[in-house]
Structures are given as structure tokens and as C-alpha cells.
Amino acid sequence: MEPLFLGEASRHRTALSDLALELTAQSTRLRSELPDSIAAALATLVRAMNCYYSNLIEGHDTHPVDIERALANDFSAEPEQRNLQLEARAHIAVQTWIDEGGLAVGRATTEQGVCEIHRRFCEHLPPALLVVEDMKTGEALEMVPGAYRTRDVQVGQHMAVSAGAVPRFMKRFEQAYRTPGRLDRIFSAAAAHHRLLWIHPFLDGNGRVARLMSHALLLDSLDTGGLWSVARGLARAEGTYKQHLQACDLQRRNDLDGRGNLSEEALAEFTRFFLETCIDQVSFMRRLMEPDRLRDRILLWAEEEARGGRIPGKSRELLGALLYRGEVPRGEVADIVVASPRTARRVVSELLDRGVLQSVSARAPVQLRFPAELAGRWMPGLFPERERK
């Protein structure tokens, strides 16, 4: 599976370094532009978005509204949809663990880290999603969370390494991506993404593990705060994404195509595509979260809801203050909405019930929340709209 990395001697390195530096600058700018509490609320919504798009690549369409329902233990009565909700909840749990530092300090590309991603994801799946059908024999195979596969597999045209060789290849994988340099860690998010899929260490779930691993690498190397997701970009360009992955499976073309067994040029092109996709997603989120436009969209929604009697008339003032300050102590709400303490408590209570505010306790400050069902109004284009059933 060499080359595993585009080293200093690679002729592709300079152009890709420029992209990595641009990505670093864009991601840092997005993080610095948002108050901490707004960033935290956005990161929660981005987890649902990331889960939605990652599962969509696998052919599983579980909308973020349905994902939020699952997180609140509100499951569909239809067994297949319920299973997909449980799958989404498992994905969210793993990404939350990653975002809270579960794979910090270079653990994302270790054997232990990769297996833990798979274990944490699979151990909460319903039994029906732990059974994989052998495409040739039709045999039902049970997947063991966190365990390497024990049989050979073929993915499309690619015959993955033999089951007996998986541990040896994963040891080399861990060794190769133990890279201290920041640019090297950013490149690794793309290169390791493909090489893990090429090894195909698990019977199933490799795509999700690879995307969660790349998320962890970008979180570690760029300090993204979980404010954007490469999965959205990969899903929106799914055909191109899969073409690049297939091209990276190909052997070296000629003497100008690196010195490994696999094509260095294909790996460089995938890395370019991956970094450009990341830059595009950061730029999209920066436009979406541009303060004045975000404020206009949310306050227009508040005016319309207040006129319809669906939220208190004083809600607009509180939401405006939250967009500016990030969080507001409950004792200051009455002054902000220019009303009695009793009316202020009612405004807070109804907005909490509506899901647009959040608070860690009954006395803690209130913060803005970005509910998936309002994303179409507040953050258009983040994911497809769907009416709440």
C-alpha cells in the first residue's frame, strides 16, 4: 500500500501545502468569528449534519430531524426506520466522544484508535445492522464490534488484503501516520482515509470509520471545534469522491508515478480533492454564519412566529441579545425584553420548550440552540429540508 504519504520529496507537495495552509487560515477564521456558546451550539447541529451525510454515502437516509428525535428517544414505529435512527444515534455518540478529546494526541490513526471507533459505533447498533451478507454466497455473517475481519473480501474491483494480513498492514498504517508536523497531519486526513479503506480491516463499517477518523485528524490538526464537516462535501460530490478512491487503488503507472506499489499521482489528486472539499465546506459555513445575515434570518423567523402566536412577543429581543453576546444570565432577561420577571421567565420557558434555547440547569445562563427542524430557515442549504411528521 506504499506510498502512504506525500513526503518532502514528492513533486506534488508544494501545491498541496498551499491548499493546506489556506484550509488552516479559513478554519481558524471561522472559529475566531463565533462566540464560544454559539460555536458549541453549532457544533451540536454539525454532528447531526455530519452523521446524515456520512450515512447518506452508505445509502442510509436518516434526516437530522429524525436524528434529533432519536437523541430524545423518540423513535419511529417502523422497524427499519427505527434501526436507522439507532445507527445515527451511535454515530453521534462516537463523534461526540471524538469532539470531547477521545482521540486526541495522535490516537486517530493508531490501531487502538481505529478499532475503538469501530467498537463504539457498532456496539450500540441493533442486531439487524450487525449482520452482513456475503455478496457471493449469500451467507449471513455476524460482525464483531472493534474486531478485524477473519475472511477475505472484495470491494468493487478491489480485492482487499487477506484477512491474515490485516494486523500486519494496520501496524504499518499506524507507523506511517505517526506524523508530528502540522502539514503532515493535515495531509494524513486524506491519505489515511483511502489507505484504511484499501486495507478494509473490518467486515463492514469501514467507510464510516474512515470518515470519523478523518474528522478526528482535522479536529486535532486544525482545532476546528467541530464547526464544519468534510462529510457534507464528500456526499455532495459522491461520484467524484468514489472515483478518486477507486483511482487510488490502482498500481503505479510509470517511473514518474512515485516509488511505491500504488499510484502516488492518484493519491495526490485525491488529497487535492479532499483539501479543496474541506476549504469549500469551511467557506460555506463562514457564509452561513456571517453575523448580520444570520441575525436577520433568525429575527425574521422570530417576528413571524410571534405574529402567529407561536412564541412570546418579546422573544425577538432575547434572541437578538443571544446572537450578540452568546449567552445571557437569567437575571438579565427581564431588562433585555423590558418586561416583568414573571414575563421574562415565561419567554425563557416557552423558547426552551420550542427548542431554540438551551441551558445546563434551571438557574444557569441561557444560550442559543440550532434545532434541525429550523435549519431550513436559520441556516439554509445545510441539509435538505424535511417537514416534521
N, C-alpha and C positions, 0 to 999 in steps of 0.2 A: 504493500500500500504506500510505498515511498513515491513521491515526496509527501511528507506530512506537513510541510511548512514551506513558505516562500522566504527563504533566508536572505541574508545580506547580499549574496552573490547573484540572486535572481534578477534577470533583466526587467521583470515586472514590478520590482519593489518600489521604485521611485514614484510611479504614477499611483500605486495603491497607497503609499504613505501619504500622499497629498489628500486622498479621499479620507483616510483615517483621521488626519488632522482636522479636516473640515467637519467630519462627524463629531469629533471631540468638542470643537468650538460650538457647533449647533446645539449639542446635547447640554453642554454647560450653560449656554444662554437660556435654554428653556427652563432648566432647573432654577436658575437665579431669578427668573422673572416672576415666579409664583410664590406667594406666602406659604409657609410650611403647612398650615392646615388645609389650604386649597390643594396643595400638591398631594397631601395624604388622601384627600377625598378623590382626587383624580386618579391616583394610583389604584384605589379600590375598584373604580369603574374600568380602568385599563386591564386589570386582571380578568374581569368578565369578558372584555373585548378580546384579549389575547386567547383566552380559552375558546371563545366562539370561533375565531379564525383558525386556530390550530386544529380544532376538531373538524372544522369545515373542510380542511385539506384532506382529512381522513374520510370524508364523505358523511360525517355526522353533523347534522344541522340542529344545534341547540341554541336558540336565540338568547342573548343576555338577559332579556326579561324572564325567560324560563330558568336561566341560571340563578338569577336573584331569588326566584321563588324557591328553588332547591336549597339555597343557602338559608332560607327561612323555614325549611322543612315543609314547604308547600309543593307537593309532588302531584304529577298527573296521575289520573286513574288508569290511563292506558299504559300497559306494562312496558312496551318498547320505549315510549317517551320518558317514562319514569327511569328506565335504565340509563338513558342518555343524560337525564338530569343528574343521576348519581355519578356518572362518568365526569360530567362537568364539575360537580362539587369536589370530586377527587383531584381534578386538575387545579382548581382554585386553591385547594389546601396545600398542594405541593408548591405552587407559585408563591403563596403567602409565606411558606417556610423559607423559600429562597430569598424573597424580598426582605425577610427579617434576619438574614445573615446565615441561613443554614448551609450555604455552600461558599462562604467567604474564605479568604486566604488560600486561593488556588485550588479548592476542592472540586470544582465543577468538572474537571477532566481527569480526575483520579478514578481508578476502578471502583473504589468505595463510594465516591460521589455519584457516579453514573448509576451504579446498582441501587443506591439509595433513592435516587429519583424514580427509578422504575418500581422499586418496592413500595414507596409511599403512594405512588399513583395507583398501582394495581391492588394493593391490599384493601382498598375501600370500594373496589368495583363490585357490582353484583355478579353472582356466579355465571350468569349467561355471557358476560363480557370477558370472562377468563378462559373461555373455550374457543380454540382456534381450529378451523377446518383445514386439513391438508388439501391443497388445491389439486393434487394428483390422485390421491387415494380416497378422498372424502372422509378420512378418519378424523374424529373429534379429538383434539389434543388439548390437555389442560395446561395452562400457563402458570408457572410458579413465580409470584412477585419477587423481583430482585435477583432471580436466578438466570444464569446463562442458558441458552438453548442446548439441548442434548441431541439434536438431529440436524441434518443438513437442510438448507432452504435455498430456494431460488426466488429472486425478486425481479419480476420483469425479465429482462435479458441477462441480468446479473446473477451469477452463481456465487453466493456469499461463501466466505471461508468455511472450511469444515468445522463441525461442532467442536471437535477435539482441539482445533487450533485457536478457538476464540480466546481462551485465557492468555495464550502467548501474544496474540495480537493486541489484546487490551493492555497488557503490560507495556508493550511498545508504545501504544497510544498514550498512556499516562506519562511515560518518559518523555515523549516528543513534545507534549503540550505543557510541560512544566516550565513555562517561559516567563522570566522576570520582567522583561521590558514591556512598557505600556503598549507600544505599537504592536509588538508581537502578540500580546494578549487580545488586542482588537482583531488582528488577522486570524487568530485562532478561533474566534467565534464562527467564522465561515469555514475554514479548513477542517476543524474538528467536527463541524456539523456534517460535512459529507463523509469524512472517514469513519465516523461512528455508524452512519447508515451503511457504508460499504462493508464494515465488519458484520453488521446486523447481529449484535450479541444476544438479543432476546427473541423469543418466539414471536412476539407481537409487541406493539407499543414503541417501536424504535423511533418513529417519526416524532411522536410527542416528546420522548426523552431527549432527542436531538435538539428540538426547538426550546425546551425548557433549559437544557444545558447551555445553549447559545444565549438565552435570556440571562442566565446566571453569569456568563462570561462578560456580557456587555454591562450588566449591573456592577460587576466588580471593577472592570477596567475603565468605565466611563462615569461611574457614580450616577446612573440615570435616574435613580429614585423611583424606577418603575413607571415613569410618566409617558412612555411610548412603547410600542411593541412592533418588532420586526415581523411577527406572525401576520399582522394585518397586510403588510406589503407583500409577503410571500403568497398569501391566499389570493390577493387581488391580481397577482401575476403567476397564478399556479402553473399554467402551461410552461412558461419560461423557466420557472423555478425547477420543475421536474426535468425539463430538457437539460438544464445545467447539471443537475445531479447525475443524469444518465451520461452526459459527456465526460464527467469526472471519473466515471467507471472505466473509461477507455484507456488502453495502454499507450505509452509514449509513442508519438507519431514518427519522430526522426531525431537526428543528433542535436537539433536545435531546441528540442522539447524537453529540456531538463535531463537529469541523470538517473531518475528513479524508474520504477516499472510503470507507473501511471503517468498520464499526461500532466505536466506542470502548467502548460498553457491553459488547459481546461480548468485546472484548479484556480489559476489566476483570474480567468474570466468569471468563474463562479464567485470568487472573492470580490471582484469588481461589482458584479450584480448585487451581491449581498450588502456591501457597503453603500452602494447607491440607493438600495431599497431602504436601508436604515436612515440615510440622510433625508430621503423623501418623507419617511414617516415622522421624523423629528420636525421637519418643516411644516408638515400638515398639522401636527399638534400645536406648534407655535402659532400658526394662523388661527386655529380653533380657539386657543386660549388667550388670544390678544385681548387685553383687559377691557378696552372700550366696547369692542364688539360683543364679547361675552356678557358684559354688563347689560348692554342694550337688549340682547336676546332674552336674558333671564328676567329683566324688569318688565319687558313687554309681555312675557308669559304671566308674570305676577299681576299686571294690570288686567289682563283678560280673565284670569281666574278669579280675581277679586270682584270684577263686574258681574261675573256669573255666580257669585256667592259660594264659590268652592273653596276659597281661602279667605281669612280675615282681611278687611280693607287696609289695615296697617302693615301688611306683610311686605309690601314693596320697600318701605324704609329700612326694615330689618335686613332684608336680602341685600340691599344696596350697601349697607354698612359691612356686612359679612364679606362681600366681594372686595371691599377696600381694605378691611382690617384682617380678614382671615378667620377670626373668632371674636365673640362678644360675650363678656360676663353677663350672667342672667340679671344681675342687679342694675345693669345699664340699659336693658331693653326698654324699660318704660320711658326713659329720656329720649331714646332713639325714635320710638314710634309716637312720642308725645301723647301718652295715654297713662291711665292709672296702672298701678302694679297689677291689679286684677286683670285688666285688659291685656297687659303685656304678657302675663302668664298664659292667657288664652291663645294669643298669637303664637307663642312658642309651642304650646301643646299641639295646636292644630297643624303647624308646619312640621313638627316631629311626626305626627300621625300621617301626614301626607308623604313623608319620606324625603323632604328636601332639606331638613336639618338633621343633625346628629349631635349626641352628647354622651360622654362616657358615664355620667351619673345625673341624678335629678338636680344637683346643685352645680355641676361643672359648666364651664362656658359652652355656648352653642357654636357649632360650626356648620358650614355649608356641606351638603351631600349631593352627589350627582347620581340620581336614580336612573337605571337603564330605561325605564319607561318614558322618561322625559328627554332622553338623549337626542331624539329627533328634533326637538325644539331648541334645546340648550346647546347641543353640540352636533349640528347636522353633518352627516357623512361619516360619523364614527363607525356606525354599522347600519345595516338595513333596518328600516322601521318595521315594527310589527304591532298590530293592535293587541292590547291586553284582553285576553279572553275571559 
